Amino acid sequence: MSTSDQQAPPPRLAVPELLIGIGLLACAAAVAWQTLAIPVSPLYSKVGPTVFPYITMTGMVILSLLLILAALRGGWQPEEEKETPTDWKAMGIVAAGLVANLVLIRPLGFTAASVIMFVLICHGFGSRRPLRDALLGLILALAAYFGFARALGVNIGAGFIENQLNAAINAIIAMVRG
């Protein structure tokens, strides 16, 4: 019998990939549920506060359905990648970074909590340069904070660092204005 006569076995269900698709679909349902709770004034004719959440939810539903379909067809990972063991230590360090951000954002503020999270996640992904990671995390966190706080007027957790920088910026602006 030649190799062309042999049929490839049917693809097996890829359970981890299926769970990711179902999880994303559940997140899309949560977005829909929360979007329905947003009060919409009758003054909005076409574009109101729910348009972008619905666009996001639609994208999440489409992506989740594509992920579920891929899982039903055997998954998207190559076979040799499926056999690679999970690095639970690295995954734990990344999870610790996310939990640290949740726990520390109120007492320390957005910037400090984000820098700690950034350093831990970089370490989990294999970086062994914590000072470089902290500096890069500080730059990104300050850019995000001032983007929200100054440009959009949204307080995302001011702490000691943000309060000191805000006071310095306000002093400089007052000095320039005379």
Secondary structure by P-SEA (a helix, b strand, c coil): ccccccccccccccaaaaaaaaaaaaaaaaaaaaaaabbbbccccccccaaaaaaaaaaaaaaaaaaaaaaaacccccccccccccaaaaaaaaaaaaaaaaaccccccaaaaaaaaaaaaaaaaccccaaaaaaaaaaaaaaaaaaaaccccccccccaaaaaaaaaaaaaaaaaac
